[in-house]
């Protein structure tokens, strides 16, 4: 879907602002109450009189489903519709949601003398106060909450038009026990960061951890957005890439949090690629024994991989990611606008993690990626949005089933045993992570054919997608013996022997598999050479 849905109490201005906003966006306007009355051939008061509120609500839900089944509309829904959980889920699915609010006294003034509002009778001020208490919490869950007190409807509509993206939005619920949250995928998501901080009741200064490249390109815009929402924020810079994941850098973040006076009611924003997310998330996990944080990944790799799942870590001289914690973010915002400045080599390499999601868990997604590969490589916006959202949805389901990686979450490591060995043997930073994963997937698929009777056609289908994306164009010049040695240091090894994730068929894998060293060496030799 790609609608703008206006919610709010009766009299808040939905039916006034809505048509203006629809005109500015060149979209149809739908007033849900008008749709209900037209379908019933009766005015709303008469529906209430003859069918009661329960009958009206049934009609309302049916009308809402029909209205939101359209594309590119501005829809104003009745004040009580969002109370129903199914309605609310439908309203938020693929749509931008804007809540219009007004003070109770102003609502009473606007609604004074109205006889067309059955729920306000016989005492409108008392009814407004009572109903508003029941509904306000739901309105405040909207993407944008806008006061209409003393602001002209035309101005409200223009401001909304300036802030809302022209394309839809995807939300992925990550149901981690005790820490449920959402990953939101779309464009122009900055206003949602501010509204989320408000909803979390974050107090004091918010520290934004980022690197100099992201700060230069996007830092001022994010600071301005937060400032305009009344949120005090302070930037703290860390090095670019893996050097950010060090004890010294972590200590610097702690010092920034202390200087900003961030306490248990405060929050941190991880604003950058995977390394920034790792070190900032670890700081959030350990500052005052854990504070809230928001992930705002700016690379494709971070969007589909490292920002999802709550894994945080820093590197030590003894190895990569050895000091860390699992600490779930309060929210994740994957703003695809940031990908406009992402170099093509980095974008293409990150697709390996997108492809991996289809290979391990979703044959239909894999087939969709194969069909839409040209558009994905060309960064066609609608295709990129769908690819990112679907990859996140797969990882979110796996993470929710096993937050601490005691079992099934291990399937996310498909291709990573060799990938991590490649990165280690080549020297960290010499290979892009996605490039290493692509070669790791190729080895894992070949090993699956040799050790688990995986159909050769499944391995070839995977490898053909990787080749068509240019991810297997340049084979790393690393000896198989060096890779075997590097794999002995893999965190998931047992007694120096790796535990493999192997392919059954496209869309299905096994984890925790032990494979004879001779078979591993044969697969490495076939794929990687000497």
Secondary structure, 3 states (H helix, E strand, C coil): CCCEEEEECCCCCHHHHHHHHHHHHCCEEEEHHHHHHHHHCCCHHHHHHHHHHHHHHHHHHHHHHHHHCCCCEEEECCCCHHHCHHHHHHHHCCCEEEEEECCHHHHHHHHCCCCCCHHHCCCHHHHHHHHHHHHHHHHCCCCEEEECCCCCHHHHHHHHHHHCCCCCCEEEEECCCCCCEEEEEECCCHHHHHHHHHHCCCCCCEEEEEEHHHHHHHHHHHHHHHHHCCCCEEEEEECCHHHHCCHHHHHHHHHHHHHHCCCCCCEEEEEECHHHHHHHHHHHHHHHHCCEEEEEECCHHHHHHHCCCCEEEEEECCEEEEEEEECCCCEEEEEHHHHHHCCHHHHHHHHHHHHHHHHHHCHHHHHHHHHCHHHHHCCCHHHHHHHHHHHHHHHHHHHHHCCCCCCHHHHHHCCHHHHHHHHHHHCCCCCCHHHHHHHHHHHHHHHHHHHHCCCHHHHHHHHHHHHHCCCCCCCCCCCHHHHHHHHCCCCCCECCECCEEEEEECCEEEEEECCCHHHHHHHHHHHHCC
